[in-house]
């Protein structure tokens, strides 16, 4: 079974954004992300267990990334199992990275 999806993300240079994906570790699944390391920096990679009952280990995998260059780039995600040669599911994030404005750095500043 292969499921192709594409999602849009809009962010600014230097501003972290998250990719959150469900992961069922009971079945041995893991999300693998691939991206251009010259364009994105992985800041954090966490797994938060939302359900754990003796035999179930299901939760959210959160990848926190920062764009370091302006433009439109892709991040490819694959849901993989250790015992399979091919990915079970594919997901592509099209990330629009814009310029960081002076106003957004001082969002709390008042005139």
BELCOR-V152455 format. One record per pair of residues at least 6 apart in sequence whose ideal C-beta (glycine too) atoms are under 8 Angstrom apart, sorted by the first residue. I is the first residue (numbers start at 1). J is the second residue. Records with the same first field share a line. If there is no record, write none. Layout:
BEGIN
I = J, J
END
This chain:
BEGIN
1 = 88, 89
2 = 86, 87, 88, 89, 90
3 = 89, 90
4 = 90, 92
5 = 90, 91, 92
6 = 91, 92, 93, 94
7 = 91, 92, 93, 94
8 = 93, 94, 96
9 = 17, 19, 93, 94, 95, 96
10 = 95, 96, 98
11 = 17, 67, 95, 96, 97, 98
12 = 67, 97, 98, 99, 100, 101, 104
13 = 67, 68, 69, 70, 97, 98, 99, 100
14 = 66, 67, 68, 100
15 = 66, 67, 100, 104
16 = 43, 64, 65, 66
17 = 64, 65, 66, 67, 95
18 = 62, 63, 64, 65
19 = 33, 62, 63, 65, 75, 77, 93
20 = 60, 61, 62, 63
21 = 31, 60, 61, 63, 77, 79, 91
22 = 58, 59, 60, 61
23 = 29, 30, 31, 47, 58, 59, 60, 61, 79
24 = 57, 58
25 = 47, 57, 58, 59
26 = 55, 56, 57, 58
27 = 81
28 = 81, 82, 83
29 = 79, 80, 81, 88
30 = 61, 79, 80, 81, 82
31 = 61, 63, 77, 78, 79, 80
32 = 77, 78, 80, 87
33 = 42, 63, 75, 76, 77
34 = 75, 76, 77, 78
35 = 65, 73, 74, 75, 76
36 = 73
38 = 68, 69
39 = 67, 68, 69, 71, 73, 97
40 = 65, 66, 67, 68, 73, 75, 95
41 = 65, 66, 68
42 = 63, 64, 65
43 = 64, 65, 66
44 = 62, 63, 64
45 = 61, 62, 63, 64
46 = 61, 62, 64
47 = 59, 60, 61, 62
48 = 59, 60, 62
49 = 57, 58, 59
50 = 58, 59, 60
51 = 57, 58, 59
52 = 58, 59
65 = 75
67 = 73, 95, 97
69 = 97
70 = 97, 98, 99
71 = 97
72 = 94, 95, 96, 97
73 = 94, 95, 97
74 = 92, 93, 94, 95
75 = 92, 93, 95
76 = 90, 91, 92
77 = 90, 91, 92, 93
78 = 87, 89, 90, 91
79 = 87, 88, 89, 90, 91
80 = 87, 88
81 = 88
END
